[in-house]
Amino acid sequence: MNKSTKIIIVLAILTIYLFSMLSLASALTITSVDTTPEVIAQGESSIIEIGIENDGNDDIEDVSVSLDLTNVPFAPHGSSSEVSFDEIKENRNENAEFEISALSNAQSGIYKIPLKISYKISGETEINTKNSLIGISVNSKPIVNIGIEDGLLLKGQENKISVKITNKGFSDVKFLEVELQGGTSYTTLGPKNVYIGDINSDDFDTAEFNVFFKTNSPGSVNLPIVVRYKDGLNNQYEENFNLQATTYTTKQATDLGLIKKSNTVTYIIITVVLIIIYVIYNRIRKRRKMRMAENSSWLYKNL
């Protein structure tokens, strides 16, 4: 290797080294991303604090930190989604603070928000940019309500009970299961567990159980029900409900007008009476005809 070649190699190494040093001198890093609260509920707001460190060897000027909320279900709580700093000196930190609100129709989940930082190195005119993503979680506890749909429940026979499950929260419900637990006043005929699946926000579904109420059961029977489900972030929930079912004997239901009285027996009696009247009428008419014929025959003979 001749002398000129060695000089070229050395110069190349020095150039690479100087270039890397310049890159390090302008280094700007994101040190932390904190949200308060950590999970934003639909329709609520959260503070996002982004830590920025100038770990280079030069001061940095005209720093702009911005969030791009175009394609995510968030809106700036204030008038802007951009924070500016006149200067960040070398080896110094600054915190960019934003307040954003999650839209009320936002689905539960983790969203990636584009983050852009632009700045200039002190003494230079060129604008440098740094792009990154920050993750924000949106979720709220589903609000599940249940109740028994209207229907006549009779003692001493099988009844079909429809339990209505309503999701009144902002978050969807997933993998929902309803269990009717046992009791002393009734017997469950068929499955005690009914799998529903997903229930969207502001929607409902029903679970049906076949139940036999004992003849000596009270008028108001407690039905303990357990509901298990997950939210959009796969958090598991289990809730216990006590539903009150009103039961009647057949006589009570009839007396209260809940069951229409059957007129079948009455119709049968009336029909039988009419048939008897018709038979008697026919017999009487036949006897009259026979008497009239006999009288006519006697008169004819004696003329």
ChimeraX commands (.cxc) that place a marker at each C-alpha (Angstrom):
marker #1 position 0.00,0.00,0.00 radius 0.5
marker #1 position 1.66,3.28,-1.09 radius 0.5
marker #1 position 1.75,6.49,0.91 radius 0.5
marker #1 position -1.00,8.28,-1.03 radius 0.5
marker #1 position -3.39,5.41,-0.51 radius 0.5
marker #1 position -2.76,5.50,3.24 radius 0.5
marker #1 position -3.44,9.22,3.29 radius 0.5
marker #1 position -6.77,8.74,1.47 radius 0.5
marker #1 position -7.86,6.02,3.93 radius 0.5
marker #1 position -6.94,8.18,6.92 radius 0.5
marker #1 position -8.83,11.15,5.49 radius 0.5
marker #1 position -11.89,8.97,4.87 radius 0.5
marker #1 position -11.83,7.69,8.45 radius 0.5
marker #1 position -11.52,11.24,9.78 radius 0.5
marker #1 position -14.42,12.39,7.60 radius 0.5
marker #1 position -16.68,9.60,8.89 radius 0.5
marker #1 position -15.64,10.35,12.46 radius 0.5
marker #1 position -16.33,14.07,12.12 radius 0.5
marker #1 position -19.69,13.41,10.49 radius 0.5
marker #1 position -20.69,11.11,13.34 radius 0.5
marker #1 position -19.56,13.65,15.89 radius 0.5
marker #1 position -21.68,16.30,14.21 radius 0.5
marker #1 position -24.65,13.95,14.29 radius 0.5
marker #1 position -24.13,13.27,17.96 radius 0.5
marker #1 position -23.75,16.97,18.60 radius 0.5
marker #1 position -27.26,17.59,17.31 radius 0.5
marker #1 position -28.89,14.62,19.06 radius 0.5
marker #1 position -32.40,15.23,20.47 radius 0.5
marker #1 position -34.14,12.41,22.31 radius 0.5
marker #1 position -37.55,11.75,23.85 radius 0.5
marker #1 position -36.88,10.60,27.40 radius 0.5
marker #1 position -40.41,9.98,28.68 radius 0.5
marker #1 position -44.12,10.03,27.83 radius 0.5
marker #1 position -46.53,10.26,30.77 radius 0.5
marker #1 position -50.32,10.53,30.67 radius 0.5
marker #1 position -52.55,11.57,33.57 radius 0.5
marker #1 position -54.73,9.57,33.89 radius 0.5
marker #1 position -52.93,6.71,32.19 radius 0.5
marker #1 position -56.13,5.55,30.46 radius 0.5
marker #1 position -58.51,8.11,28.97 radius 0.5
marker #1 position -62.23,7.43,29.20 radius 0.5
marker #1 position -64.45,8.30,26.25 radius 0.5
marker #1 position -65.51,11.94,26.50 radius 0.5
marker #1 position -62.84,12.71,29.10 radius 0.5
marker #1 position -59.49,14.52,28.89 radius 0.5
marker #1 position -55.93,13.65,29.84 radius 0.5
marker #1 position -52.63,15.49,30.28 radius 0.5
marker #1 position -49.75,14.20,28.14 radius 0.5
marker #1 position -46.27,15.21,29.27 radius 0.5
marker #1 position -43.40,14.51,26.86 radius 0.5
marker #1 position -39.83,14.77,28.18 radius 0.5
marker #1 position -37.27,16.02,25.64 radius 0.5
marker #1 position -33.50,16.03,26.23 radius 0.5
marker #1 position -30.76,17.77,24.26 radius 0.5
marker #1 position -27.91,15.32,24.79 radius 0.5
marker #1 position -25.71,16.86,22.11 radius 0.5
marker #1 position -22.89,19.35,22.33 radius 0.5
marker #1 position -24.77,22.34,20.90 radius 0.5
marker #1 position -27.70,24.39,22.02 radius 0.5
marker #1 position -30.94,23.87,20.10 radius 0.5
marker #1 position -33.24,26.71,19.09 radius 0.5
marker #1 position -36.78,27.19,17.76 radius 0.5
marker #1 position -38.00,23.85,19.04 radius 0.5
marker #1 position -41.55,22.87,18.03 radius 0.5
marker #1 position -43.30,19.77,19.39 radius 0.5
marker #1 position -46.63,18.84,17.76 radius 0.5
marker #1 position -49.18,16.02,17.85 radius 0.5
marker #1 position -50.98,14.94,14.69 radius 0.5
marker #1 position -54.57,14.14,15.75 radius 0.5
marker #1 position -55.93,13.88,12.21 radius 0.5
marker #1 position -56.55,10.13,12.06 radius 0.5
marker #1 position -57.14,9.34,15.74 radius 0.5
marker #1 position -60.27,9.89,17.89 radius 0.5
marker #1 position -58.80,12.75,19.90 radius 0.5
marker #1 position -59.13,16.51,19.92 radius 0.5
marker #1 position -56.92,19.14,21.57 radius 0.5
marker #1 position -58.51,20.35,24.77 radius 0.5
marker #1 position -57.18,23.84,24.14 radius 0.5
marker #1 position -56.78,25.69,20.89 radius 0.5
marker #1 position -53.55,24.04,19.74 radius 0.5
marker #1 position -51.75,20.70,19.63 radius 0.5
marker #1 position -48.30,22.31,19.38 radius 0.5
marker #1 position -45.82,23.42,22.05 radius 0.5
marker #1 position -42.77,25.62,21.31 radius 0.5
marker #1 position -39.49,26.37,23.08 radius 0.5
marker #1 position -37.14,29.17,22.14 radius 0.5
marker #1 position -34.11,27.20,23.21 radius 0.5
marker #1 position -32.97,23.98,24.83 radius 0.5
marker #1 position -29.39,24.17,25.97 radius 0.5
marker #1 position -27.04,21.24,25.72 radius 0.5
marker #1 position -27.59,18.49,28.29 radius 0.5
marker #1 position -30.83,20.14,29.40 radius 0.5
marker #1 position -34.40,18.79,29.53 radius 0.5
marker #1 position -37.75,20.33,28.76 radius 0.5
marker #1 position -41.30,18.98,29.11 radius 0.5
marker #1 position -43.91,19.54,26.42 radius 0.5
marker #1 position -47.37,19.36,27.93 radius 0.5
marker #1 position -50.58,18.73,26.00 radius 0.5
marker #1 position -54.20,18.26,27.08 radius 0.5
marker #1 position -56.33,16.15,24.76 radius 0.5
marker #1 position -59.86,14.80,24.94 radius 0.5
marker #1 position -61.04,11.40,23.71 radius 0.5
marker #1 position -64.13,11.57,21.53 radius 0.5
marker #1 position -67.27,10.06,23.03 radius 0.5
marker #1 position -67.56,7.55,20.15 radius 0.5
marker #1 position -63.93,6.37,20.42 radius 0.5
marker #1 position -63.54,2.60,20.55 radius 0.5
marker #1 position -61.58,1.13,23.45 radius 0.5
marker #1 position -58.01,0.35,22.48 radius 0.5
marker #1 position -54.47,1.66,22.20 radius 0.5
marker #1 position -53.93,4.42,19.65 radius 0.5
marker #1 position -50.65,5.59,18.12 radius 0.5
marker #1 position -50.40,9.36,17.81 radius 0.5
marker #1 position -47.75,10.75,15.41 radius 0.5
marker #1 position -45.32,13.10,17.17 radius 0.5
marker #1 position -43.14,15.58,15.27 radius 0.5
marker #1 position -40.27,17.66,16.66 radius 0.5
marker #1 position -38.60,20.34,14.56 radius 0.5
marker #1 position -35.59,22.43,15.66 radius 0.5
marker #1 position -32.48,24.27,14.58 radius 0.5
marker #1 position -28.96,23.85,15.89 radius 0.5
marker #1 position -27.66,27.07,17.35 radius 0.5
marker #1 position -25.94,29.14,14.70 radius 0.5
marker #1 position -27.44,27.22,11.77 radius 0.5
marker #1 position -30.42,27.94,9.53 radius 0.5
marker #1 position -31.32,24.37,8.55 radius 0.5
marker #1 position -34.47,22.98,10.17 radius 0.5
marker #1 position -34.13,19.45,11.53 radius 0.5
marker #1 position -37.10,17.15,12.18 radius 0.5
marker #1 position -37.61,14.09,14.31 radius 0.5
marker #1 position -40.71,11.89,13.96 radius 0.5
marker #1 position -41.99,9.38,16.47 radius 0.5
marker #1 position -45.15,7.70,17.77 radius 0.5
marker #1 position -46.66,7.75,21.26 radius 0.5
marker #1 position -49.26,5.25,22.50 radius 0.5
marker #1 position -52.43,6.42,24.27 radius 0.5
marker #1 position -55.00,4.03,25.79 radius 0.5
marker #1 position -58.73,4.72,25.63 radius 0.5
marker #1 position -61.11,2.73,27.78 radius 0.5
marker #1 position -63.89,2.98,30.33 radius 0.5
marker #1 position -65.66,0.37,32.42 radius 0.5
marker #1 position -68.80,-0.90,30.67 radius 0.5
marker #1 position -72.06,-0.18,32.47 radius 0.5
marker #1 position -74.12,-3.38,32.34 radius 0.5
marker #1 position -77.72,-3.46,33.57 radius 0.5
marker #1 position -80.06,-6.46,33.56 radius 0.5
marker #1 position -83.76,-6.99,34.16 radius 0.5
marker #1 position -86.57,-9.50,33.60 radius 0.5
marker #1 position -88.76,-8.80,30.61 radius 0.5
marker #1 position -92.52,-8.80,31.18 radius 0.5
marker #1 position -94.16,-12.20,31.21 radius 0.5
marker #1 position -96.58,-14.25,33.31 radius 0.5
marker #1 position -94.79,-16.69,35.65 radius 0.5
marker #1 position -96.97,-19.51,37.06 radius 0.5
marker #1 position -96.26,-21.85,39.93 radius 0.5
marker #1 position -96.31,-25.57,39.38 radius 0.5
marker #1 position -95.32,-25.46,35.72 radius 0.5
marker #1 position -92.43,-24.63,33.40 radius 0.5
marker #1 position -91.85,-20.95,32.57 radius 0.5
marker #1 position -89.55,-19.22,30.10 radius 0.5
marker #1 position -87.74,-16.26,31.68 radius 0.5
marker #1 position -86.14,-13.65,29.40 radius 0.5
marker #1 position -83.33,-11.64,30.99 radius 0.5
marker #1 position -82.49,-8.41,29.16 radius 0.5
marker #1 position -78.84,-7.29,29.31 radius 0.5
marker #1 position -78.16,-3.65,28.38 radius 0.5
marker #1 position -74.75,-2.02,27.83 radius 0.5
marker #1 position -75.22,1.62,28.90 radius 0.5
marker #1 position -71.52,2.51,28.87 radius 0.5
marker #1 position -69.24,3.98,26.18 radius 0.5
marker #1 position -67.16,0.80,25.85 radius 0.5
marker #1 position -68.27,-2.34,24.05 radius 0.5
marker #1 position -68.73,-5.59,26.00 radius 0.5
marker #1 position -67.00,-8.76,24.80 radius 0.5
marker #1 position -67.42,-12.47,25.61 radius 0.5
marker #1 position -70.44,-11.86,27.84 radius 0.5
marker #1 position -71.89,-14.86,29.69 radius 0.5
marker #1 position -74.97,-15.00,31.93 radius 0.5
marker #1 position -75.44,-17.61,34.68 radius 0.5
marker #1 position -78.65,-18.25,36.63 radius 0.5
marker #1 position -77.68,-19.67,40.00 radius 0.5
marker #1 position -79.78,-22.15,41.95 radius 0.5
marker #1 position -82.49,-21.43,44.51 radius 0.5
marker #1 position -84.85,-23.26,46.89 radius 0.5
marker #1 position -88.04,-21.96,45.26 radius 0.5
marker #1 position -87.37,-23.09,41.71 radius 0.5
marker #1 position -85.59,-25.59,39.50 radius 0.5
marker #1 position -83.71,-24.64,36.35 radius 0.5
marker #1 position -84.70,-26.81,33.40 radius 0.5
marker #1 position -81.98,-26.79,30.80 radius 0.5
marker #1 position -78.69,-24.84,30.70 radius 0.5
marker #1 position -77.86,-22.54,33.59 radius 0.5
marker #1 position -75.25,-20.66,31.54 radius 0.5
marker #1 position -76.08,-18.70,28.40 radius 0.5
marker #1 position -73.31,-17.26,26.22 radius 0.5
marker #1 position -74.20,-13.94,24.58 radius 0.5
marker #1 position -70.88,-12.72,23.14 radius 0.5
marker #1 position -70.44,-9.05,22.24 radius 0.5
marker #1 position -72.82,-6.20,23.10 radius 0.5
marker #1 position -72.01,-2.83,21.59 radius 0.5
marker #1 position -72.32,0.42,23.49 radius 0.5
marker #1 position -75.96,1.53,23.86 radius 0.5
marker #1 position -77.25,-1.88,22.75 radius 0.5
marker #1 position -78.83,-4.93,24.40 radius 0.5
marker #1 position -79.39,-8.66,24.11 radius 0.5
marker #1 position -81.43,-11.30,25.94 radius 0.5
marker #1 position -80.73,-14.59,27.67 radius 0.5
marker #1 position -83.54,-17.12,28.16 radius 0.5
marker #1 position -83.89,-19.69,30.95 radius 0.5
marker #1 position -86.51,-22.40,31.49 radius 0.5
marker #1 position -87.56,-22.40,35.15 radius 0.5
marker #1 position -90.04,-24.50,37.13 radius 0.5
marker #1 position -91.43,-22.62,40.16 radius 0.5
marker #1 position -92.52,-24.88,43.00 radius 0.5
marker #1 position -96.15,-24.74,44.08 radius 0.5
marker #1 position -95.16,-23.66,47.60 radius 0.5
marker #1 position -92.83,-20.89,46.37 radius 0.5
marker #1 position -93.51,-17.34,47.63 radius 0.5
marker #1 position -95.11,-14.71,45.44 radius 0.5
marker #1 position -91.79,-12.91,45.00 radius 0.5
marker #1 position -88.80,-15.11,44.17 radius 0.5
marker #1 position -85.17,-13.96,44.18 radius 0.5
marker #1 position -83.17,-14.96,41.10 radius 0.5
marker #1 position -79.40,-14.58,41.65 radius 0.5
marker #1 position -77.62,-13.96,38.35 radius 0.5
marker #1 position -73.90,-13.67,37.59 radius 0.5
marker #1 position -72.70,-11.77,34.52 radius 0.5
marker #1 position -69.11,-12.22,33.27 radius 0.5
marker #1 position -67.54,-10.22,30.43 radius 0.5
marker #1 position -64.45,-8.36,29.15 radius 0.5
marker #1 position -63.96,-4.80,27.97 radius 0.5
marker #1 position -62.10,-3.51,24.92 radius 0.5
marker #1 position -58.71,-3.92,26.63 radius 0.5
marker #1 position -59.54,-7.50,27.74 radius 0.5
marker #1 position -60.01,-6.58,31.39 radius 0.5
marker #1 position -62.17,-9.25,33.06 radius 0.5
marker #1 position -65.32,-8.32,35.02 radius 0.5
marker #1 position -67.81,-10.30,37.09 radius 0.5
marker #1 position -71.00,-8.77,38.49 radius 0.5
marker #1 position -73.75,-10.24,40.68 radius 0.5
marker #1 position -77.40,-9.24,40.36 radius 0.5
marker #1 position -80.51,-10.20,42.32 radius 0.5
marker #1 position -83.67,-10.06,40.24 radius 0.5
marker #1 position -87.14,-10.32,41.74 radius 0.5
marker #1 position -89.65,-12.49,39.87 radius 0.5
marker #1 position -93.37,-12.32,40.72 radius 0.5
marker #1 position -95.12,-15.70,40.51 radius 0.5
marker #1 position -98.82,-16.65,40.64 radius 0.5
marker #1 position -100.96,-19.72,41.02 radius 0.5
marker #1 position -103.35,-20.36,38.14 radius 0.5
marker #1 position -106.30,-19.28,40.30 radius 0.5
marker #1 position -104.58,-16.04,41.34 radius 0.5
marker #1 position -103.72,-15.25,37.74 radius 0.5
marker #1 position -107.30,-15.96,36.66 radius 0.5
marker #1 position -108.83,-13.87,39.47 radius 0.5
marker #1 position -106.53,-10.97,38.59 radius 0.5
marker #1 position -107.46,-11.19,34.94 radius 0.5
marker #1 position -103.96,-12.22,33.89 radius 0.5
marker #1 position -105.43,-15.42,32.42 radius 0.5
marker #1 position -108.70,-15.32,30.52 radius 0.5
marker #1 position -111.33,-17.72,31.89 radius 0.5
marker #1 position -112.02,-20.65,29.64 radius 0.5
marker #1 position -115.65,-20.78,28.38 radius 0.5
marker #1 position -115.29,-24.28,26.95 radius 0.5
marker #1 position -117.37,-25.94,29.68 radius 0.5
marker #1 position -120.09,-23.33,29.31 radius 0.5
marker #1 position -120.19,-23.84,25.56 radius 0.5
marker #1 position -120.44,-27.62,26.04 radius 0.5
marker #1 position -123.31,-27.29,28.51 radius 0.5
marker #1 position -125.20,-24.91,26.23 radius 0.5
marker #1 position -124.66,-27.26,23.28 radius 0.5
marker #1 position -125.92,-30.27,25.27 radius 0.5
marker #1 position -128.99,-28.36,26.47 radius 0.5
marker #1 position -129.81,-27.28,22.91 radius 0.5
marker #1 position -129.46,-30.85,21.68 radius 0.5
marker #1 position -131.78,-32.11,24.45 radius 0.5
marker #1 position -134.32,-29.39,23.66 radius 0.5
marker #1 position -134.14,-30.30,19.98 radius 0.5
marker #1 position -134.66,-34.01,20.71 radius 0.5
marker #1 position -137.61,-33.33,23.02 radius 0.5
marker #1 position -139.13,-30.93,20.49 radius 0.5
marker #1 position -138.86,-33.56,17.74 radius 0.5
marker #1 position -140.46,-36.21,19.93 radius 0.5
marker #1 position -143.34,-33.95,20.90 radius 0.5
marker #1 position -143.89,-32.98,17.26 radius 0.5
marker #1 position -143.89,-36.64,16.16 radius 0.5
marker #1 position -146.42,-37.55,18.88 radius 0.5
marker #1 position -148.69,-34.73,17.79 radius 0.5
marker #1 position -148.50,-35.91,14.19 radius 0.5
marker #1 position -149.31,-39.48,15.25 radius 0.5
marker #1 position -152.33,-38.32,17.30 radius 0.5
marker #1 position -153.57,-36.18,14.48 radius 0.5
marker #1 position -153.23,-39.14,12.08 radius 0.5
marker #1 position -155.09,-41.45,14.51 radius 0.5
marker #1 position -157.89,-38.92,14.96 radius 0.5
marker #1 position -158.23,-38.49,11.22 radius 0.5
marker #1 position -158.41,-42.25,10.72 radius 0.5
marker #1 position -161.16,-42.62,13.41 radius 0.5
marker #1 position -163.25,-39.87,11.90 radius 0.5
marker #1 position -162.94,-41.45,8.46 radius 0.5
marker #1 position -164.13,-44.82,9.78 radius 0.5
marker #1 position -167.15,-43.39,11.56 radius 0.5
marker #1 position -168.46,-41.29,8.74 radius 0.5
marker link #1:1,2 radius 0.2
marker link #1:2,3 radius 0.2
marker link #1:3,4 radius 0.2
marker link #1:4,5 radius 0.2
marker link #1:5,6 radius 0.2
marker link #1:6,7 radius 0.2
marker link #1:7,8 radius 0.2
marker link #1:8,9 radius 0.2
marker link #1:9,10 radius 0.2
marker link #1:10,11 radius 0.2
marker link #1:11,12 radius 0.2
marker link #1:12,13 radius 0.2
marker link #1:13,14 radius 0.2
marker link #1:14,15 radius 0.2
marker link #1:15,16 radius 0.2
marker link #1:16,17 radius 0.2
marker link #1:17,18 radius 0.2
marker link #1:18,19 radius 0.2
marker link #1:19,20 radius 0.2
marker link #1:20,21 radius 0.2
marker link #1:21,22 radius 0.2
marker link #1:22,23 radius 0.2
marker link #1:23,24 radius 0.2
marker link #1:24,25 radius 0.2
marker link #1:25,26 radius 0.2
marker link #1:26,27 radius 0.2
marker link #1:27,28 radius 0.2
marker link #1:28,29 radius 0.2
marker link #1:29,30 radius 0.2
marker link #1:30,31 radius 0.2
marker link #1:31,32 radius 0.2
marker link #1:32,33 radius 0.2
marker link #1:33,34 radius 0.2
marker link #1:34,35 radius 0.2
marker link #1:35,36 radius 0.2
marker link #1:36,37 radius 0.2
marker link #1:37,38 radius 0.2
marker link #1:38,39 radius 0.2
marker link #1:39,40 radius 0.2
marker link #1:40,41 radius 0.2
marker link #1:41,42 radius 0.2
marker link #1:42,43 radius 0.2
marker link #1:43,44 radius 0.2
marker link #1:44,45 radius 0.2
marker link #1:45,46 radius 0.2
marker link #1:46,47 radius 0.2
marker link #1:47,48 radius 0.2
marker link #1:48,49 radius 0.2
marker link #1:49,50 radius 0.2
marker link #1:50,51 radius 0.2
marker link #1:51,52 radius 0.2
marker link #1:52,53 radius 0.2
marker link #1:53,54 radius 0.2
marker link #1:54,55 radius 0.2
marker link #1:55,56 radius 0.2
marker link #1:56,57 radius 0.2
marker link #1:57,58 radius 0.2
marker link #1:58,59 radius 0.2
marker link #1:59,60 radius 0.2
marker link #1:60,61 radius 0.2
marker link #1:61,62 radius 0.2
marker link #1:62,63 radius 0.2
marker link #1:63,64 radius 0.2
marker link #1:64,65 radius 0.2
marker link #1:65,66 radius 0.2
marker link #1:66,67 radius 0.2
marker link #1:67,68 radius 0.2
marker link #1:68,69 radius 0.2
marker link #1:69,70 radius 0.2
marker link #1:70,71 radius 0.2
marker link #1:71,72 radius 0.2
marker link #1:72,73 radius 0.2
marker link #1:73,74 radius 0.2
marker link #1:74,75 radius 0.2
marker link #1:75,76 radius 0.2
marker link #1:76,77 radius 0.2
marker link #1:77,78 radius 0.2
marker link #1:78,79 radius 0.2
marker link #1:79,80 radius 0.2
marker link #1:80,81 radius 0.2
marker link #1:81,82 radius 0.2
marker link #1:82,83 radius 0.2
marker link #1:83,84 radius 0.2
marker link #1:84,85 radius 0.2
marker link #1:85,86 radius 0.2
marker link #1:86,87 radius 0.2
marker link #1:87,88 radius 0.2
marker link #1:88,89 radius 0.2
marker link #1:89,90 radius 0.2
marker link #1:90,91 radius 0.2
marker link #1:91,92 radius 0.2
marker link #1:92,93 radius 0.2
marker link #1:93,94 radius 0.2
marker link #1:94,95 radius 0.2
marker link #1:95,96 radius 0.2
marker link #1:96,97 radius 0.2
marker link #1:97,98 radius 0.2
marker link #1:98,99 radius 0.2
marker link #1:99,100 radius 0.2
marker link #1:100,101 radius 0.2
marker link #1:101,102 radius 0.2
marker link #1:102,103 radius 0.2
marker link #1:103,104 radius 0.2
marker link #1:104,105 radius 0.2
marker link #1:105,106 radius 0.2
marker link #1:106,107 radius 0.2
marker link #1:107,108 radius 0.2
marker link #1:108,109 radius 0.2
marker link #1:109,110 radius 0.2
marker link #1:110,111 radius 0.2
marker link #1:111,112 radius 0.2
marker link #1:112,113 radius 0.2
marker link #1:113,114 radius 0.2
marker link #1:114,115 radius 0.2
marker link #1:115,116 radius 0.2
marker link #1:116,117 radius 0.2
marker link #1:117,118 radius 0.2
marker link #1:118,119 radius 0.2
marker link #1:119,120 radius 0.2
marker link #1:120,121 radius 0.2
marker link #1:121,122 radius 0.2
marker link #1:122,123 radius 0.2
marker link #1:123,124 radius 0.2
marker link #1:124,125 radius 0.2
marker link #1:125,126 radius 0.2
marker link #1:126,127 radius 0.2
marker link #1:127,128 radius 0.2
marker link #1:128,129 radius 0.2
marker link #1:129,130 radius 0.2
marker link #1:130,131 radius 0.2
marker link #1:131,132 radius 0.2
marker link #1:132,133 radius 0.2
marker link #1:133,134 radius 0.2
marker link #1:134,135 radius 0.2
marker link #1:135,136 radius 0.2
marker link #1:136,137 radius 0.2
marker link #1:137,138 radius 0.2
marker link #1:138,139 radius 0.2
marker link #1:139,140 radius 0.2
marker link #1:140,141 radius 0.2
marker link #1:141,142 radius 0.2
marker link #1:142,143 radius 0.2
marker link #1:143,144 radius 0.2
marker link #1:144,145 radius 0.2
marker link #1:145,146 radius 0.2
marker link #1:146,147 radius 0.2
marker link #1:147,148 radius 0.2
marker link #1:148,149 radius 0.2
marker link #1:149,150 radius 0.2
marker link #1:150,151 radius 0.2
marker link #1:151,152 radius 0.2
marker link #1:152,153 radius 0.2
marker link #1:153,154 radius 0.2
marker link #1:154,155 radius 0.2
marker link #1:155,156 radius 0.2
marker link #1:156,157 radius 0.2
marker link #1:157,158 radius 0.2
marker link #1:158,159 radius 0.2
marker link #1:159,160 radius 0.2
marker link #1:160,161 radius 0.2
marker link #1:161,162 radius 0.2
marker link #1:162,163 radius 0.2
marker link #1:163,164 radius 0.2
marker link #1:164,165 radius 0.2
marker link #1:165,166 radius 0.2
marker link #1:166,167 radius 0.2
marker link #1:167,168 radius 0.2
marker link #1:168,169 radius 0.2
marker link #1:169,170 radius 0.2
marker link #1:170,171 radius 0.2
marker link #1:171,172 radius 0.2
marker link #1:172,173 radius 0.2
marker link #1:173,174 radius 0.2
marker link #1:174,175 radius 0.2
marker link #1:175,176 radius 0.2
marker link #1:176,177 radius 0.2
marker link #1:177,178 radius 0.2
marker link #1:178,179 radius 0.2
marker link #1:179,180 radius 0.2
marker link #1:180,181 radius 0.2
marker link #1:181,182 radius 0.2
marker link #1:182,183 radius 0.2
marker link #1:183,184 radius 0.2
marker link #1:184,185 radius 0.2
marker link #1:185,186 radius 0.2
marker link #1:186,187 radius 0.2
marker link #1:187,188 radius 0.2
marker link #1:188,189 radius 0.2
marker link #1:189,190 radius 0.2
marker link #1:190,191 radius 0.2
marker link #1:191,192 radius 0.2
marker link #1:192,193 radius 0.2
marker link #1:193,194 radius 0.2
marker link #1:194,195 radius 0.2
marker link #1:195,196 radius 0.2
marker link #1:196,197 radius 0.2
marker link #1:197,198 radius 0.2
marker link #1:198,199 radius 0.2
marker link #1:199,200 radius 0.2
marker link #1:200,201 radius 0.2
marker link #1:201,202 radius 0.2
marker link #1:202,203 radius 0.2
marker link #1:203,204 radius 0.2
marker link #1:204,205 radius 0.2
marker link #1:205,206 radius 0.2
marker link #1:206,207 radius 0.2
marker link #1:207,208 radius 0.2
marker link #1:208,209 radius 0.2
marker link #1:209,210 radius 0.2
marker link #1:210,211 radius 0.2
marker link #1:211,212 radius 0.2
marker link #1:212,213 radius 0.2
marker link #1:213,214 radius 0.2
marker link #1:214,215 radius 0.2
marker link #1:215,216 radius 0.2
marker link #1:216,217 radius 0.2
marker link #1:217,218 radius 0.2
marker link #1:218,219 radius 0.2
marker link #1:219,220 radius 0.2
marker link #1:220,221 radius 0.2
marker link #1:221,222 radius 0.2
marker link #1:222,223 radius 0.2
marker link #1:223,224 radius 0.2
marker link #1:224,225 radius 0.2
marker link #1:225,226 radius 0.2
marker link #1:226,227 radius 0.2
marker link #1:227,228 radius 0.2
marker link #1:228,229 radius 0.2
marker link #1:229,230 radius 0.2
marker link #1:230,231 radius 0.2
marker link #1:231,232 radius 0.2
marker link #1:232,233 radius 0.2
marker link #1:233,234 radius 0.2
marker link #1:234,235 radius 0.2
marker link #1:235,236 radius 0.2
marker link #1:236,237 radius 0.2
marker link #1:237,238 radius 0.2
marker link #1:238,239 radius 0.2
marker link #1:239,240 radius 0.2
marker link #1:240,241 radius 0.2
marker link #1:241,242 radius 0.2
marker link #1:242,243 radius 0.2
marker link #1:243,244 radius 0.2
marker link #1:244,245 radius 0.2
marker link #1:245,246 radius 0.2
marker link #1:246,247 radius 0.2
marker link #1:247,248 radius 0.2
marker link #1:248,249 radius 0.2
marker link #1:249,250 radius 0.2
marker link #1:250,251 radius 0.2
marker link #1:251,252 radius 0.2
marker link #1:252,253 radius 0.2
marker link #1:253,254 radius 0.2
marker link #1:254,255 radius 0.2
marker link #1:255,256 radius 0.2
marker link #1:256,257 radius 0.2
marker link #1:257,258 radius 0.2
marker link #1:258,259 radius 0.2
marker link #1:259,260 radius 0.2
marker link #1:260,261 radius 0.2
marker link #1:261,262 radius 0.2
marker link #1:262,263 radius 0.2
marker link #1:263,264 radius 0.2
marker link #1:264,265 radius 0.2
marker link #1:265,266 radius 0.2
marker link #1:266,267 radius 0.2
marker link #1:267,268 radius 0.2
marker link #1:268,269 radius 0.2
marker link #1:269,270 radius 0.2
marker link #1:270,271 radius 0.2
marker link #1:271,272 radius 0.2
marker link #1:272,273 radius 0.2
marker link #1:273,274 radius 0.2
marker link #1:274,275 radius 0.2
marker link #1:275,276 radius 0.2
marker link #1:276,277 radius 0.2
marker link #1:277,278 radius 0.2
marker link #1:278,279 radius 0.2
marker link #1:279,280 radius 0.2
marker link #1:280,281 radius 0.2
marker link #1:281,282 radius 0.2
marker link #1:282,283 radius 0.2
marker link #1:283,284 radius 0.2
marker link #1:284,285 radius 0.2
marker link #1:285,286 radius 0.2
marker link #1:286,287 radius 0.2
marker link #1:287,288 radius 0.2
marker link #1:288,289 radius 0.2
marker link #1:289,290 radius 0.2
marker link #1:290,291 radius 0.2
marker link #1:291,292 radius 0.2
marker link #1:292,293 radius 0.2
marker link #1:293,294 radius 0.2
marker link #1:294,295 radius 0.2
marker link #1:295,296 radius 0.2
marker link #1:296,297 radius 0.2
marker link #1:297,298 radius 0.2
marker link #1:298,299 radius 0.2
marker link #1:299,300 radius 0.2
marker link #1:300,301 radius 0.2
marker link #1:301,302 radius 0.2
marker link #1:302,303 radius 0.2
view
